[in-house]
Amino acid sequence: MPTIDEKSDFSKRLKLALRRSSEPVNGATELALRFNLRYNGEAVTAQTAHKWITGRAIPTNDKLATIAKWLNVDEHWLHYGPPSKKTATAQIPSSKPAPELIALAAKIQTLQPHQRYLVEELVEQLQDAP
């Protein structure tokens, strides 16, 4: 059974994915309606969607898969967050990169190889920081 923290963290990731979606969702009723259009099982209620948004529940795996596909994010990321450094490199939810990230990547690309290495090392150090 998920802990309170796991439910809360899921809620934060769900809200982030909803904000980044090309179809913004306003509230639990709209979330339930849009979810039910995509889900082949029994429809969820606005109350259930409200529990997802407020961190009181995590959807079942089949519902998580539907949400992840709909919002174009990784299912594992949506449920658990990024994998630990031991199992894989950090993953960013699948979505269109923000313009400022593209600009930053372009700047990093112009650096000399040893400078890019330093930037990469700095990012890894920051990721490992508590």
ChimeraX attribute file (.defattr): number of C-alpha atoms within 10 A of each C-alpha:
attribute: neighborCount
match mode: 1-to-1
recipient: residues
	/A:1	6
	/A:2	10
	/A:3	10
	/A:4	12
	/A:5	11
	/A:6	18
	/A:7	22
	/A:8	19
	/A:9	18
	/A:10	25
	/A:11	23
	/A:12	18
	/A:13	19
	/A:14	24
	/A:15	16
	/A:16	13
	/A:17	22
	/A:18	19
	/A:19	14
	/A:20	18
	/A:21	16
	/A:22	12
	/A:23	11
	/A:24	12
	/A:25	17
	/A:26	10
	/A:27	12
	/A:28	19
	/A:29	17
	/A:30	14
	/A:31	22
	/A:32	19
	/A:33	16
	/A:34	15
	/A:35	19
	/A:36	17
	/A:37	9
	/A:38	14
	/A:39	16
	/A:40	11
	/A:41	9
	/A:42	7
	/A:43	14
	/A:44	16
	/A:45	16
	/A:46	16
	/A:47	12
	/A:48	19
	/A:49	23
	/A:50	18
	/A:51	17
	/A:52	22
	/A:53	22
	/A:54	17
	/A:55	19
	/A:56	19
	/A:57	20
	/A:58	23
	/A:59	16
	/A:60	9
	/A:61	11
	/A:62	12
	/A:63	18
	/A:64	17
	/A:65	19
	/A:66	17
	/A:67	24
	/A:68	21
	/A:69	14
	/A:70	17
	/A:71	22
	/A:72	18
	/A:73	21
	/A:74	20
	/A:75	19
	/A:76	15
	/A:77	19
	/A:78	23
	/A:79	22
	/A:80	13
	/A:81	19
	/A:82	17
	/A:83	13
	/A:84	11
	/A:85	11
	/A:86	7
	/A:87	8
	/A:88	9
	/A:89	11
	/A:90	15
	/A:91	13
	/A:92	12
	/A:93	22
	/A:94	15
	/A:95	14
	/A:96	11
	/A:97	10
	/A:98	9
	/A:99	9
	/A:100	9
	/A:101	10
	/A:102	12
	/A:103	11
	/A:104	10
	/A:105	11
	/A:106	11
	/A:107	11
	/A:108	16
	/A:109	12
	/A:110	10
	/A:111	12
	/A:112	9
	/A:113	11
	/A:114	9
	/A:115	13
	/A:116	15
	/A:117	13
	/A:118	11
	/A:119	14
	/A:120	13
	/A:121	12
	/A:122	12
	/A:123	12
	/A:124	14
	/A:125	10
	/A:126	10
	/A:127	11
	/A:128	10
	/A:129	7
	/A:130	4
